[in-house]
Amino acid sequence: MRALMILALSGSLSGVGMASAQTAAQQAACKADYQKFCSGVMPGGGRIIKCLNEHIDQLTAQCQQVVKENTPK
């Protein structure tokens, strides 16, 4: 639950942070991956999405899709 709140508060899974437009399904898709790879990352400034991107090949397929959809081109 803490990870979901951190993800929700951090902006968006985009280059600018983790947006409030992020759905509960997107949060759920990345919860375990966030906890495994990025739990020590301070939210904001796109740091979470950057961290998840650094581990993209290790993420679940669902989280990979969320990260790819929310990463600026």
C-alpha positions, -999 to +999 in steps of 0.1 A: +000+000+000+028+024+008+044+019-026+011+027-043+008+059-023+044+068-032+037+061-068+004+081-068+020+110-050+051+112-072+034+126-102+032+102-131+050+073-147+062+099-172+093+121-176+077+146-153+068+123-124+037+098-118+005+117-129-027+117-109-043+104-142-025+071-135-050+044-130-052+020-101-046-008-127-013+009-137-003+013-101-011-024-094+008-035-125+041-019-112+037-022-075+059-053-070+085-041-095+086-007-078+091-024-044+118-048-058+139-023-079+130+013-069+117+014-033+147+036-023+141+061-050+128+095-039+095+103-058+094+133-081+112+147-111+106+115-131+130+095-108+106+065-104+100+061-141+137+065-148+145+038-122+119+015-137+132+021-172+167+011-160+152-023-151+128-026-180+140-060-190+135-073-155+100-059-150+068-079-154+052-076-188+023-055-174+047-030-158+069-029-189+038-018-209+029+008-183+064+022-183+066+023-221+032+040-224+042+067-199+078+074-209+083+105-230+095+097-265 
